[in-house]
Amino acid sequence: AAIGIDKPKATPFEIMSAILKSPVDLLWFGGIGTYVRGANETDAEVGDRANDAIRVSAEDVRARVIGEGANLGVTQKGRIGFSLNGGRCNSDAIDNSAGVNSSDVEVNIKIALASAMRDGRLTRPKRNTLLASMTDEVGHLVLRNNYQQSLAISLTEMQGLANRTPLARLMARLEADGHLNRKVETLPTDQAMSERYQAGRPLTRPEIGVLLSYAKLVLLDELIVSELPDDPYFTETLERYFPAKMRKAYAGDIHGHRLRREIIATVLANETINRGGPAFVSTLTDATGFLSADVVKAAVLGLDGFDLPRIYGEIDALDNRISGAIQNRLYHEVGRIFALVAERALRTRASEGSVAEAVARLRDGLQKLRGTMRAAISREGAEEARLRAAGFIENGVPAKLAEEIAELSLMTLVPEIMQIATVTGEPLSRTAQAYFTVTESLRINRLLAAADRVPATEQFESMALSRAVGDIGTARRDITIAALVEHKGDRNPVLAWQDRDRQRVATVGDQLRLLTEKGETTLAKVTVAAGLLSDLARGWTK
């Protein structure tokens, strides 16, 4: 009765089918065979005749979660059908990625140790003993990628209908470049995608997982042909790929590894896509015109410049201490900070020069500006950050971590302030004060917050909104530069700038207030606001 069979006797086939349809938390496949198919698939299409008698349709599976410890326990159409029916599952490639990764690490360890064996520094018995002693650490290293990869899918899925445009554009780019065949990978056409999102049925975990894999593979190829893996900064990245026990004793062998560049490129591709999501690189290359390697360099700058790996580690440590939903909200907030810093680093060219120099510059700027930005931020902005932190603390997040994340969200503007200081020759503190005076006097934060609430599920609407938000940021920068350059000796250069044409500034301010305070904010309103600010900036920057 527990598995849904009411009669006292049943055939083995009936028992197995009943197990597949039983109401359980987890249905785990660890052996050979395909046991679940899509509703519109035939057993012949599945191609596993040995299990035709017990196979069930995805709609009949009542488990809450499916785990694929084997290969192809569920067809891709079955996974998608199960997910659309409310179930949760990844593909076998995602669930089993640690196994494949283990083999890669093992091969690369053996290649590194081969030169030591040829030189007589290491005998085969000692090598085998060393390999066995590193088993647990290799397990932890590969499971870390497995953990982050599944998390990236969860965070993309959490975006719901809002992930439509970036994922659609990613698919279009992969397809146009000859990397992706949607039919082969069971991914929707543009029309099917549109119909699904209009019906409130966004891409599922199995579909997102396919895009995650393709994004990593394509990025890996692009990084290998770039110069980025040759930057000395990534020597440590190479070393951390290997277990700690061999890093010191075989440092020369690791540094001279014949797949050195490939290993570095693999780690960078994994970290960038795991932290940013499948569409992270394609979105930024589309938005900025930079190459993939430039985006990855900016991603490294964002991660290391803002010390985000430490913060991610502190969130990881909250496993089983807070709810998964709250933990994912923390990851989402840090991911938003990461994406903003990376984009601003690209737009302001903060990542130019060597990686070490760029990271050091950003860290230095962040350190110098912390106090100034705390003081310069508006009461409204400070209260918003306090409430954000308080919401996390109420749900069990350590206060120090919640407050640090809330403060970092204010610091994402640092690259832009650093750029303005470089252009104007003004000190960072004076630049930040002018920047925030412009922000407050023209109510730009309120405008950006309103823009963030505008629903833009259609691709070109989303692109238009992104463009308008970018124009608002550009106008703020240009106005700040104009004030600092043209009123260099004034105690309050922004006030002096406003006095140049008080009536015009006041008129624009009134129009912006109407756009953000009267009625619901729309794409049209944000676009008009961006135009008003751009015109205002151009009036004094010619």
Secondary structure, 3 states (H helix, E strand, C coil): CCCCCCCCCCCHHHHHHHHHCCCCCEEEECCCCCCEECCCCCHHHHCCHHHCCCCEEHHHCCCCEEEECCCCCECHHHHHHHHHCCCEECCHHHHCHHHHHHHHHHHHHHHHHHHHHHCCCCCHHHHHHHHHHCHHHHHHHHHHHHHHHHHHHHHHHHCHHHHHHHHHHHHHHHHHCCCCCCCCCCCCCHHHHHHHHHCCCCCCHHHHHHHHHHHHHHHHHHHHCCCHHHCHHHHHHHHHHCCHHHHCCCHHHHHCCCCHHHHHHHHHHHHHHHHHCCCHHHHHHHHHCCCHHHHHHHHHHHHHHCCHHHHHHHHHCCCCCCCHHHHHHHHHHHHHHHHHHHHHHHHCCCCCCCHHHHHHHHHHHHHHHHHHHHHHCCHHHHHHHHHHHHHHHHCCCCHHHHHHHHHHHHHHHHHHHHHHHHHHCCCHHHHHHHHHHHHHHCCHHHHHHHHHCCCCCCHHHHHHHHHHHHHHHHHHHHHHHHHHHHCCCCCCHHHHHHHCCHHHHHHHHHHHHHHHHCCCCCHHHHHHHHHHHHHHHHHHHC
